[in-house]
Amino acid sequence: RGPRPAWVTAGCLVAFALAITLISFMVHRLKNKDEGNYDMGNERHANDGYQKPARQEECET
């Protein structure tokens, strides 16, 4: 066997770089999976957000 063609080496390097990027992204997602889900002592009530109007008014056109 002779020396490998340059495109084989380049392809292996690109595949290795993509694998490292994918693995590091997955590790990052696992570390930050539940970020922001902890109760920090601030009480939240169910009615703090949007409240539906008591009745629907019709528009006359």
N, C-alpha and C positions, 0 to 999 in steps of 0.2 A: 504493500500500500504506500501511496505517496502522501505528500502533505495535504492537509484539508484545504478546500477552497475557502476563500475569505468570507463568502456569504454564509457558510455554515457556522463559522466562528461568530460572525456578527449576529446571526439569528439566535444562537445560543445566549449571547450576551444580552440581547433585547428580551428574550424570554425570561432570563434570570432577573433582569431589572423589573419587569412587569410582575413577576412572582413576589419579589421583595416588596414592591409598592402595594400589591393586593394584601399581603399578609400584614403589613404595617397599618393599612387602613382598617382591616378587620380587628386588629388589636386595639386601635384607637376607638373604634365603635364599641367594643366590649367594655373598655374602661369608662366611657362616657354614657353607657347605656341608660343608667337610671339617674343621670344628673338632673337636679331640679325637682325630684319627686319627694324630697324630704320636707316634713313639717318643721318650719323654723320658729314656731310659736305664734305666728300671726293667725288669729282666728278668722276664718272665712265663713260667711253665711251664704245660704243657698240663694238669697234674694239680692245679693250684691251686684249681679250682672243685669242683663236685659230682663225686663218684666213685660209680659204680654198685657196689652190693654184689657180693661174689664169688659168692654163691649166693642163691637165693630160698627163704625159709623159709615154710612153710605154717602157717596158723593153724588150730587145732582148735577147733571150736565145739560 
